[in-house]
Amino acid sequence: MNFEMIKAAAGRLDGHARQTPILSSPFLDEIAGRKLMVKPECLQRTGSFKFRGAWSAISALSPETRARGVIAFSSGNHAQGIALAAREHAIPAVIVMPNDAPALKIANTKGYGAEVVLYDRPGGESREAVGEALARERGLTLIKPFDEPLVIAGQGTVGLEIAEQSQDGDVLVCCGGGGLTAGIALALAETAPKMRVRPVEPVGFDDMARSMISGVIEKNDTGTGNICDAILTPQPGEITFPIIQRLCGPGLVVTEQEACRAMVLAWQHLKVVAEPGGAVALAAALFHADKVEGPTVTAVVSGGNVDPTLFAETLQRYG
C-alpha cells in the first residue's frame, strides 16, 4: 500500500467519481472555536466515499477476472458503491448484507442491480464466512470493504482533494475498519504533511482508538447496538491499522447524541444530509474542540444514506 497506488486510482476514477467540495459556515466556526472546513462525501455518487474504493478495485481487475463478477460484504455504503461500479462495468455483483441493515441501504443496493444475500448479524453469523463461501462457489472476486489495498487507494483520493482544498490542521475522519482514514493519511503524508489525520469513532466501538493506545489490534465486544451503523466494524484492519498507527494522531470518540446533533447542524447550516456514522467526525470537530489542534480543522462527512424516518426524528428531537 503506497502513495503511487492512490495516484493510479485517481487516474482510474477521473470522469467517474465526483470531486466533492469543501463547505464552511460561520455558525459552525463559532461552535468549533476555529475555522471548520467540511468535506461532504455524502455528495459522492451512491451517497458516500465508498464509490471511490469500489470503482478503484473493480476497474483494476483484469478483463477476464472482472467478467466473472464480484462479491462484497457490507452494511450498506460499500454495498452500494460496489453495486453501482459493477453495473457500470456490466458485470454481476453479489452483496452480503446484515439482516438488520437500514432498509434504505438494502433497497438502494438492489436498485443498482446487485443480488443481495442477507446474513444474521445479531445472531453472530460471520459475513466473512458467507462471502468467502459464495466467492468460491460462483467464482466471484471478493472485494473487502476496507482491508484491501485497491479499495484503500480509492479512498485515498479524498486526501488528494483535501490537500488542494483545505488548510493546515487536524483532519477528522469517520472511522470503521480504517480504509478511508488510512487512505487519506497516506495521501496527506505526501501532499500536505503539516495536516494530521485523526480517526473518529462512536462510543462503544472505539476499537481503532484503543488499538492505537495499546499498539495491538483491539476488538469490539459487539457488532450492533449503535445508531452509527455505517462504521460498526469488529476490529481495525490488518492492513489499515499499521498505516493509521504510523501516520495518524490520537483517535477521538463521540456519543450517539453528539453525532445526531452534528447531523442537525449540518442540515441547518450546510444544507447537507449526513447519516449518523457519517457525522461523527463533524461531531468531534464541534463538540470536542479542546482535543483538536490548530486554527483550522477539516471534518469529512463520509456518508448521507440515512433512513428518512430516522432523519426526520433526529431533526425533530435535536433541532
Salt bridges, closest charged atoms under 4 A:
GLU4 OE2 - LYS7 NZ 3.52
ASP29 OD2 - LYS35 NZ 3.53
GLU41 OE2 - ARG52 NH2 2.78
GLU88 OE2 - ARG45 NH2 2.36
ASP100 OD1 - ARG121 NE 3.08
GLU115 OE1 - ARG138 NH1 2.76
GLU128 OE2 - ARG127 NE 3.49
GLU161 OE1 - LYS39 NZ 2.55
GLU161 OE2 - ARG52 NH1 2.96
ASP170 OD1 - ARG196 NE 3.05
ASP170 OD2 - ARG198 NH1 2.88
ASP206 OD1 - ARG210 NE 2.97
ASP229 OD2 - LYS105 NZ 2.91
GLU258 OE1 - HIS288 NE2 2.99
GLU275 OE1 - LYS105 NZ 2.65
GLU293 OE1 - ARG196 NH2 3.64
